[in-house]
Amino acid sequence: MSAVFEWNEDGGASTGSPAKGTTRTTAVTQANFKNIDDVATAYTSAPISAGTNSYPKFQFGKFSGSWNTLSSCKWSPHTAGTLATDCTLVGKVTSTYATPATTALSGTTDFSSIVAVGSGASVNFHGTGPEGASPTSTASGGGTYYTQFLVSQLQVGVSTPPGDIATITHSLQYIES
């Protein structure tokens, strides 16, 4: 058998120790940047105004099933598509959750240009959740494992034209054996 993968996302106020979001959404199929901290609201109902930032997306991967080893995990929030004029896409990999806000994320990498997933950020695994302390570069033995948080934010400049941006693709790559 092989690992079963799904995207998940945390949102809402920071809770617990280690911290995670008060809302955990499983089997997420989209990652729309918008001016609200949730998965369900249509991005057309929460547009990002020029000169402001989206709420960050605290996404993570969940693996389950029967598998031996997961390793060499990489992530890029921009592997295809083109951003609109004066938009910046930033991201970071972390085990630390913070209540999402529209202030600019700190400690990020600029992913505005396409970054091949193999050249993306290194990602570790943990058996209890993306917020788990001391994640490891290899997960072994099957069962349920999570990636660290894969945090991204769209920063919209003052000269960004109104309307939708083109679709961009984010990717996660790993080796399963």
C-alpha positions in Angstrom: 0.0 0.0 0.0 1.0 3.6 -0.2 0.5 6.7 1.8 -2.8 8.6 1.5 -2.2 12.4 1.4 -4.6 15.3 2.0 -4.2 19.0 2.5 -5.5 20.4 5.8 -5.6 24.0 7.1 -5.7 25.6 10.6 -7.4 28.9 11.2 -8.8 31.0 14.0 -7.3 32.1 17.3 -4.2 30.3 18.6 -5.1 27.7 21.2 -3.3 25.0 23.2 0.4 24.2 23.9 1.9 23.8 21.4 -0.4 26.2 19.7 -2.7 25.4 16.8 -5.8 27.0 15.3 -9.2 26.7 16.9 -10.5 25.5 13.5 -8.9 22.6 11.7 -10.3 22.0 8.2 -9.5 18.6 6.6 -9.5 17.6 2.9 -9.0 21.1 1.7 -9.2 21.4 -2.1 -8.3 25.1 -2.6 -6.2 27.8 -1.1 -7.8 31.1 -2.0 -6.1 34.2 -0.6 -8.7 36.5 0.8 -9.5 39.1 3.5 -11.0 36.6 6.0 -9.5 33.8 8.0 -11.4 30.7 6.9 -11.5 28.1 4.2 -15.3 28.2 3.3 -16.0 31.9 2.4 -15.7 32.6 -1.3 -12.8 34.8 -2.1 -15.2 37.1 -4.1 -17.0 37.8 -0.8 -13.7 38.8 1.0 -11.5 40.7 -1.5 -8.1 42.0 -0.6 -7.8 45.7 -1.2 -4.8 47.3 -2.9 -2.1 48.2 -0.4 -3.1 45.4 2.1 -2.4 41.7 2.7 -4.4 38.5 2.7 -4.8 36.6 5.9 -2.1 33.9 5.9 -2.9 30.3 5.0 -1.7 27.9 7.7 -1.8 24.7 5.6 -0.2 21.4 6.2 -0.1 17.9 4.7 -1.6 14.8 6.4 -0.4 11.3 5.5 -2.2 8.2 6.6 -2.3 4.5 5.5 0.3 1.8 5.2 3.8 3.0 4.1 7.4 2.5 5.2 9.2 5.8 5.1 8.5 9.4 4.0 11.5 11.7 3.4 13.0 14.5 1.4 9.9 16.7 1.7 10.0 20.1 -0.2 7.3 22.8 -0.6 6.8 25.7 -2.9 3.7 27.9 -2.7 4.3 29.0 -6.4 5.2 26.4 -8.9 3.0 27.6 -11.8 1.0 30.7 -12.8 1.8 34.4 -12.7 1.0 36.9 -10.0 -0.7 40.2 -10.8 1.3 43.4 -11.0 2.6 44.7 -7.7 1.7 41.4 -5.8 4.2 39.6 -3.6 3.8 36.0 -2.4 5.7 35.1 0.7 5.9 31.8 2.6 7.6 29.9 5.4 7.7 26.5 6.9 7.3 26.4 10.7 5.9 24.4 13.6 4.7 27.6 15.3 1.1 28.7 14.8 0.0 32.3 15.3 -3.5 33.8 15.1 -3.8 34.9 11.5 -3.8 38.7 10.8 -3.4 40.8 7.8 -0.1 42.3 9.0 2.9 41.3 6.9 4.3 37.9 7.9 7.8 38.0 9.3 10.6 35.5 8.6 9.4 34.6 5.2 10.9 33.9 1.8 9.7 35.7 -1.4 8.0 33.2 -3.7 6.7 35.8 -6.2 8.6 34.2 -9.0 8.0 30.5 -9.8 10.1 28.2 -7.6 10.4 24.6 -8.7 9.2 22.4 -5.8 12.6 20.6 -5.8 14.2 23.9 -5.0 11.6 24.9 -2.4 11.7 25.0 1.3 12.6 21.8 3.3 9.7 20.4 5.3 9.8 18.0 8.3 7.2 15.5 9.7 5.6 14.9 13.1 3.2 12.2 14.4 0.9 14.4 16.4 0.3 17.4 14.2 2.0 20.3 12.3 2.5 22.1 15.7 4.5 19.2 17.1 7.8 19.9 18.8 11.0 18.5 17.3 9.8 17.4 13.9 12.0 15.0 11.9 13.2 14.9 8.3 12.0 11.3 8.0 8.7 9.7 9.1 8.7 5.9 9.5 6.3 3.1 10.1 3.0 4.1 8.4 0.0 5.4 10.3 -0.7 9.2 10.5 1.9 11.9 10.1 1.8 15.6 9.4 4.0 18.1 7.8 4.9 21.3 9.5 2.8 24.3 8.8 3.2 25.7 5.3 2.4 29.3 5.7 1.8 31.6 2.8 0.4 35.2 2.3 -0.4 37.3 -0.7 0.8 40.9 -0.2 -1.1 43.3 -2.6 0.6 46.5 -3.6 -1.1 49.9 -4.1 -0.8 49.6 -7.9 -2.3 46.2 -8.2 -5.2 46.3 -10.6 -8.6 45.3 -9.2 -10.1 41.9 -9.9 -8.9 38.3 -9.8 -5.3 37.2 -10.1 -4.4 34.3 -12.3 -4.5 30.8 -10.7 -1.2 29.8 -9.2 -0.1 26.4 -8.1 1.5 25.4 -4.8 3.2 22.0 -4.5 4.5 19.5 -2.0 7.0 16.8 -3.0 8.3 13.9 -0.9 9.8 10.5 -1.3 7.9 7.4 -0.2 9.5 4.1 0.2 
